[in-house]
């Protein structure tokens, strides 16, 4: 490929990594806002979501331009395809972080009660999954990406546990205070963020080895 193509790819990588950093920061601040009740921080997360959306559009346009002008093949084509998919996952994580921030603001008016200990653990795991997924991309590390995928089941289990806790409260008290719905929503948003982090990790596995990792367990269990 030409020097011009390589420059375009490097520029795309820089933009994608910038988006990664913005999304990581948004998730971190949203989680902190929910944990501490910092509504000013939550409002800032919501406001910054537009910047994430604009960068996501810019990256998509860059990918499509490279595909149209240079018609890359092999590993270069895989990178562009992965960049397109990862770009979408990162934008969705930004949206979900903004949703968590909105729940933090809701808790100002609707008391959320004691937050189950599973929520901070979900925050820790999802932040680690996102960070490690991005690290796997930077280092082109398929093994690290596979470890990210393995963590998703733990987040799913914690999400189910939060649901069971709130459901037991409803059964025991005969009613559910409105604020508890915020707790359920935050758990669900974190579970979805873990799913997107898993998607990113699976895309890294594809980029490194050319093998699609999605639904691999289902494929392996299918009778031949």
C-alpha positions, 0 to 999 in steps of 0.5 A: 500500500502507498505512503498516503494509505499508511498515513490515513490508517495512522490518522484513523488509529489516532482517532479511534484511540482518542475515542477509547480514552473519551469513553473510558473517562465517561464511564469512570466519571458516570460510575463515580457520580452514581456512587457519590451523588455528584450531580454536577459530574453526572451532568458533565458526562451527559453533556460530553456524550455529544462529543463522543457521538461526533467523533464516532461519525467522523471515524465512520466517515474516515473508514468508509473513505479509506475503503472507497479510495484504497480498497485494502485487502488482508490484514489492512481490510480486517483493521478497517472492518474492526475499526468500524465495528469497534467505533459503534461499540464505543459510541454505545458505551458512551451512551450507556455511561450517559444513562448511568449519569442520568440515574445518578441525577434521578437518585437526587430526587428519588432515594435509591436506598442502599446500593447492593455491593454487587454494583461496585463490583460490576463497575470494577469488572466492566471498567477493567474489561473495557480498559483491557479490551482497548489494551488488547487492541493497542498491543494486538494481544489475542490472549488478553482479548480472550481473557476479557471475553471470559469475564463477561459471565461474571458480570452477567451473574452479578446483574442477575443477583442485583435483580434477585435482591430488588425482587426480594425487596418487592416481595417482602414489602409489597411495593418497590420505592421508585429509586430502586428502579435506578439501581436495576437500570444501572446494573443493566447498563453495566451489563450491556457495557460488559457486552460491548467490551466483549465485542471489542475483545472479539474484534481484536481476536478477529483482527489478530488471527482472522478468526471470528470469535462471536458465538464460538461456544455455540458453534462448538457445541452444535452437533456435526 
